[in-house]
Amino acid sequence: MLFQEEHIRAYEETDGTTGHEWLDGVYTLVLTTTGRKSGEERKFAVIYRKVGDDYVVVASRGGMDTHPNWYLNLLAHPEIRIQVGPDKRTVRARTTEGEEREQLWPLMVEAFPTYAEYQQQTDRTLPVVVLQPI
């Protein structure tokens, strides 16, 4: 199983042939954010689910009590780049709330059931983020 730097390198070198399907039936994309402090490009491999034309991700950080850096980066700079398999595009990220989150959360748990465990491990509500193509 691939993790972050190795995952991203393999994903980019193979246009997602390696790394797009991270686990059986669990798919990842590579998102490229701008560091909120450094201003430098930062890349992260995250699990996603396609809903309509949008890509949906969860800022889980394995159920830790703090948000992942990629999420903090996209809050500061919501226009980011993603790579899904060989396809590269610019998207605008937004955190869902209320009814929209309630509709998307079960879809994300279906895509990666461990999210339910992660949510139980922390007091923070795991952000569900929609990445809308620009």
Backbone as CSV, one residue per row, in Angstrom:
resi,resn,N_x,N_y,N_z,CA_x,CA_y,CA_z,C_x,C_y,C_z
1,MET,0.852,-1.181,0.000,0.000,0.000,0.000,0.894,1.238,0.000
2,LEU,0.546,2.204,-0.809,1.341,3.425,-0.947,0.859,4.508,0.014
3,PHE,1.791,5.307,0.519,1.453,6.425,1.386,2.153,7.685,0.908
4,GLN,1.486,8.778,1.015,1.841,10.144,0.642,2.967,10.297,-0.383
5,GLU,4.210,10.566,0.004,5.232,10.912,-0.981,5.407,9.821,-2.022
6,GLU,5.500,8.579,-1.588,5.653,7.461,-2.517,4.401,7.331,-3.393
7,HIS,3.248,7.507,-2.777,1.974,7.416,-3.486,1.898,8.491,-4.576
8,ILE,2.200,9.717,-4.208,2.119,10.842,-5.139,3.104,10.653,-6.294
9,ARG,4.320,10.257,-5.972,5.333,10.042,-7.013,4.854,8.983,-8.008
10,ALA,4.399,7.841,-7.499,3.936,6.757,-8.378,2.717,7.190,-9.188
11,TYR,1.811,7.901,-8.546,0.587,8.372,-9.202,0.934,9.284,-10.375
12,GLU,1.787,10.253,-10.124,2.135,11.220,-11.160,2.956,10.582,-12.283
13,GLU,3.881,9.701,-11.930,4.729,9.059,-12.944,3.935,8.157,-13.874
14,THR,2.816,7.594,-13.375,2.042,6.634,-14.171,0.685,7.178,-14.601
15,ASP,0.453,8.482,-14.424,-0.852,9.082,-14.714,-1.972,8.353,-13.981
16,GLY,-1.671,7.928,-12.770,-2.685,7.301,-11.929,-2.849,5.806,-12.123
17,THR,-2.126,5.219,-13.086,-2.215,3.763,-13.250,-1.845,3.078,-11.941
18,THR,-0.838,3.606,-11.270,-0.482,3.159,-9.923,-0.952,4.233,-8.953
19,GLY,-1.780,3.849,-8.001,-2.189,4.781,-6.955,-3.601,5.306,-7.056
20,HIS,-4.183,5.331,-8.258,-5.564,5.827,-8.346,-6.487,4.933,-7.527
21,GLU,-6.388,3.614,-7.711,-7.134,2.705,-6.846,-6.185,2.303,-5.718
22,TRP,-6.358,2.949,-4.568,-5.453,2.785,-3.423,-5.683,1.444,-2.734
23,LEU,-6.927,1.148,-2.430,-7.359,-0.146,-1.905,-8.449,-0.638,-2.844
24,ASP,-8.847,-1.878,-2.716,-9.887,-2.421,-3.576,-11.146,-1.557,-3.502
25,GLY,-11.461,-0.867,-4.595,-12.653,-0.034,-4.656,-12.538,1.323,-3.982
26,VAL,-11.345,1.694,-3.502,-11.117,2.995,-2.845,-10.165,3.798,-3.734
27,TYR,-10.650,4.943,-4.214,-9.923,5.729,-5.206,-9.371,7.025,-4.617
28,THR,-8.212,7.420,-5.145,-7.565,8.630,-4.658,-7.290,9.586,-5.815
29,LEU,-7.153,10.836,-5.440,-6.694,11.868,-6.354,-5.530,12.564,-5.678
30,VAL,-4.776,13.299,-6.452,-3.686,14.103,-5.895,-4.138,15.552,-5.949
31,LEU,-4.136,16.196,-4.798,-4.483,17.617,-4.794,-3.239,18.430,-4.501
32,THR,-3.165,19.554,-5.174,-2.020,20.457,-5.034,-2.536,21.769,-4.476
33,THR,-2.079,22.079,-3.278,-2.502,23.301,-2.602,-1.330,24.275,-2.550
34,THR,-1.638,25.494,-2.140,-0.615,26.488,-1.850,-0.502,26.573,-0.339
35,GLY,0.697,26.391,0.185,0.905,26.445,1.624,0.443,27.771,2.200
36,ARG,-0.364,27.711,3.233,-0.936,28.934,3.806,0.121,29.810,4.467
37,LYS,1.212,29.222,4.930,2.295,29.988,5.557,3.459,30.181,4.606
38,SER,3.838,29.107,3.923,5.026,29.143,3.068,4.754,29.723,1.685
39,GLY,3.518,29.581,1.204,3.205,29.983,-0.162,3.718,28.991,-1.192
40,GLU,4.305,27.885,-0.712,4.865,26.882,-1.606,3.818,25.842,-1.983
41,GLU,4.038,25.191,-3.113,3.164,24.135,-3.590,3.285,22.921,-2.671
42,ARG,2.134,22.356,-2.298,2.092,21.165,-1.446,1.153,20.153,-2.092
43,LYS,1.572,18.887,-2.137,0.764,17.843,-2.758,0.359,16.803,-1.730
44,PHE,-0.873,16.310,-1.886,-1.425,15.319,-0.977,-2.272,14.331,-1.769
45,ALA,-2.192,13.065,-1.427,-3.070,12.047,-2.003,-4.237,11.871,-1.034
46,VAL,-5.460,11.994,-1.554,-6.653,11.874,-0.707,-7.701,11.004,-1.397
47,ILE,-8.485,10.342,-0.586,-9.594,9.527,-1.080,-10.683,10.462,-1.579
48,TYR,-11.315,10.089,-2.688,-12.387,10.924,-3.218,-13.540,10.057,-3.699
49,ARG,-14.641,10.741,-3.932,-15.801,10.146,-4.598,-16.334,11.205,-5.564
50,LYS,-16.657,10.776,-6.758,-17.222,11.702,-7.747,-18.727,11.755,-7.533
51,VAL,-19.254,12.964,-7.433,-20.689,13.190,-7.282,-21.071,14.220,-8.344
52,GLY,-21.759,13.756,-9.367,-22.038,14.632,-10.505,-20.731,15.024,-11.152
53,ASP,-20.525,16.321,-11.369,-19.277,16.816,-11.952,-18.227,17.129,-10.893
54,ASP,-18.610,17.038,-9.616,-17.734,17.423,-8.507,-16.994,16.225,-7.930
55,TYR,-15.926,16.532,-7.221,-15.158,15.538,-6.481,-15.342,15.866,-5.008
56,VAL,-15.587,14.841,-4.197,-15.836,15.062,-2.774,-14.748,14.350,-1.985
57,VAL,-14.193,15.050,-0.997,-13.140,14.508,-0.144,-13.486,14.806,1.314
58,VAL,-12.838,14.078,2.223,-13.061,14.265,3.654,-11.732,14.621,4.301
59,ALA,-11.728,15.667,5.107,-10.521,16.093,5.828,-10.468,15.341,7.152
60,SER,-10.122,14.059,7.077,-10.224,13.188,8.258,-8.983,13.199,9.143
61,ARG,-7.825,13.231,8.553,-6.541,13.105,9.258,-6.548,11.922,10.220
62,GLY,-7.176,10.837,9.765,-7.176,9.600,10.552,-7.905,9.718,11.874
63,GLY,-8.812,10.680,11.992,-9.558,10.851,13.233,-8.834,11.660,14.293
64,MET,-7.745,12.304,13.922,-7.021,13.143,14.889,-7.852,14.380,15.214
65,ASP,-7.494,15.057,16.278,-8.276,16.202,16.756,-7.976,17.512,16.022
66,THR,-7.053,17.488,15.088,-6.744,18.690,14.311,-6.939,18.398,12.821
67,HIS,-7.245,19.439,12.078,-7.451,19.291,10.639,-6.128,18.988,9.931
68,PRO,-6.196,18.271,8.818,-4.975,18.042,8.034,-4.484,19.347,7.403
69,ASN,-3.196,19.414,7.174,-2.614,20.626,6.582,-3.222,20.963,5.234
70,TRP,-3.517,19.960,4.418,-4.071,20.264,3.099,-5.398,21.002,3.233
71,TYR,-6.180,20.657,4.252,-7.465,21.327,4.444,-7.246,22.777,4.877
72,LEU,-6.319,23.004,5.787,-6.017,24.367,6.232,-5.493,25.195,5.062
73,ASN,-4.700,24.568,4.201,-4.187,25.268,3.021,-5.321,25.676,2.082
74,LEU,-6.257,24.777,1.840,-7.313,25.134,0.887,-8.318,26.111,1.479
75,LEU,-8.412,26.178,2.812,-9.235,27.227,3.416,-8.635,28.597,3.105
76,ALA,-7.305,28.676,3.136,-6.620,29.937,2.849,-6.586,30.239,1.348
77,HIS,-6.488,29.189,0.542,-6.383,29.334,-0.921,-7.275,28.264,-1.561
78,PRO,-8.572,28.551,-1.733,-9.506,27.513,-2.178,-9.388,27.095,-3.644
79,GLU,-8.689,27.845,-4.454,-8.491,27.422,-5.836,-7.247,26.544,-5.881
80,ILE,-7.455,25.268,-6.202,-6.365,24.289,-6.172,-6.376,23.481,-7.459
81,ARG,-5.334,22.680,-7.632,-5.267,21.765,-8.770,-5.426,20.344,-8.263
82,ILE,-6.061,19.516,-9.073,-6.162,18.098,-8.747,-5.763,17.277,-9.956
83,GLN,-5.342,16.053,-9.675,-5.110,15.066,-10.719,-5.918,13.843,-10.355
84,VAL,-6.787,13.432,-11.278,-7.606,12.232,-11.104,-7.244,11.304,-12.250
85,GLY,-6.493,10.248,-11.943,-5.940,9.426,-13.017,-5.062,10.321,-13.877
86,PRO,-5.231,10.301,-15.194,-4.410,11.160,-16.053,-4.949,12.584,-16.177
87,ASP,-6.178,12.809,-15.704,-6.854,14.098,-15.877,-6.398,15.105,-14.826
88,LYS,-5.971,16.273,-15.292,-5.544,17.351,-14.399,-6.458,18.541,-14.616
89,ARG,-6.898,19.150,-13.511,-7.805,20.295,-13.642,-7.695,21.200,-12.421
90,THR,-8.205,22.407,-12.596,-8.282,23.368,-11.504,-9.691,23.308,-10.933
91,VAL,-9.771,23.344,-9.611,-11.060,23.279,-8.923,-11.112,24.345,-7.844
92,ARG,-12.318,24.628,-7.398,-12.514,25.511,-6.252,-13.075,24.651,-5.135
93,ALA,-12.443,24.708,-3.969,-12.838,23.894,-2.824,-13.766,24.679,-1.907
94,ARG,-14.774,23.967,-1.406,-15.648,24.572,-0.403,-16.090,23.495,0.573
95,THR,-16.160,23.873,1.832,-16.588,22.965,2.887,-18.108,22.951,2.931
96,THR,-18.669,21.757,2.965,-20.119,21.624,3.010,-20.632,21.844,4.427
97,GLU,-21.895,22.215,4.520,-22.552,22.424,5.818,-23.975,21.915,5.727
98,GLY,-24.589,21.737,6.885,-26.012,21.434,6.974,-26.452,20.257,6.132
99,GLU,-27.544,20.478,5.395,-28.167,19.410,4.613,-27.223,18.828,3.565
100,GLU,-26.442,19.690,2.931,-25.510,19.183,1.920,-24.521,18.203,2.544
101,ARG,-23.959,18.565,3.703,-23.030,17.652,4.366,-23.737,16.365,4.765
102,GLU,-24.946,16.486,5.286,-25.711,15.303,5.701,-25.965,14.360,4.535
103,GLN,-26.108,14.896,3.337,-26.315,14.055,2.156,-25.015,13.411,1.677
104,LEU,-23.909,14.147,1.770,-22.639,13.652,1.248,-21.901,12.731,2.216
105,TRP,-22.048,12.965,3.514,-21.319,12.163,4.499,-21.558,10.657,4.320
106,PRO,-22.807,10.183,4.216,-22.998,8.739,4.039,-22.374,8.202,2.745
107,LEU,-22.346,9.008,1.706,-21.704,8.576,0.467,-20.207,8.379,0.667
108,MET,-19.596,9.252,1.465,-18.166,9.133,1.726,-17.866,7.945,2.646
109,VAL,-18.749,7.689,3.597,-18.579,6.515,4.464,-18.746,5.239,3.634
110,GLU,-19.646,5.273,2.678,-19.807,4.122,1.776,-18.535,3.906,0.957
111,ALA,-17.926,4.993,0.502,-16.695,4.909,-0.294,-15.518,4.407,0.546
112,PHE,-15.472,4.791,1.821,-14.381,4.409,2.727,-14.961,4.291,4.137
113,PRO,-15.469,3.107,4.509,-16.159,2.925,5.787,-15.363,3.339,7.028
114,THR,-14.055,3.371,6.934,-13.223,3.761,8.077,-13.488,5.198,8.498
115,TYR,-14.052,6.022,7.615,-14.393,7.391,8.003,-15.318,7.415,9.215
116,ALA,-16.226,6.479,9.305,-17.146,6.427,10.456,-16.363,6.222,11.747
117,GLU,-15.348,5.374,11.708,-14.494,5.158,12.887,-13.702,6.420,13.207
118,TYR,-13.174,7.051,12.183,-12.416,8.285,12.398,-13.286,9.335,13.084
119,GLN,-14.542,9.457,12.653,-15.440,10.453,13.248,-15.681,10.159,14.715
120,GLN,-15.749,8.887,15.078,-15.968,8.513,16.479,-14.748,8.800,17.352
121,GLN,-13.582,8.904,16.755,-12.343,9.115,17.506,-12.096,10.569,17.880
122,THR,-12.875,11.486,17.329,-12.587,12.898,17.542,-13.852,13.685,17.859
123,ASP,-13.688,14.803,18.541,-14.816,15.690,18.828,-15.090,16.642,17.669
124,ARG,-14.127,16.811,16.775,-14.360,17.728,15.655,-15.223,17.027,14.602
125,THR,-16.007,17.796,13.909,-16.773,17.265,12.793,-15.840,17.200,11.595
126,LEU,-15.685,16.009,11.028,-14.795,15.875,9.891,-15.355,16.639,8.696
127,PRO,-14.609,17.592,8.183,-15.100,18.377,7.054,-15.278,17.537,5.788
128,VAL,-16.396,17.730,5.146,-16.657,17.142,3.829,-16.507,18.290,2.842
129,VAL,-15.594,18.120,1.897,-15.213,19.202,0.992,-15.583,18.832,-0.443
130,VAL,-16.233,19.779,-1.105,-16.574,19.623,-2.512,-15.537,20.376,-3.330
131,LEU,-15.002,19.687,-4.336,-14.047,20.277,-5.264,-14.782,20.442,-6.590
132,GLN,-15.102,21.696,-6.926,-15.870,21.991,-8.128,-14.961,22.443,-9.248
133,PRO,-15.002,21.748,-10.392,-14.177,22.183,-11.529,-14.493,23.621,-11.922
134,ILE,-13.448,24.346,-12.259,-13.602,25.746,-12.684,-13.630,25.766,-14.208
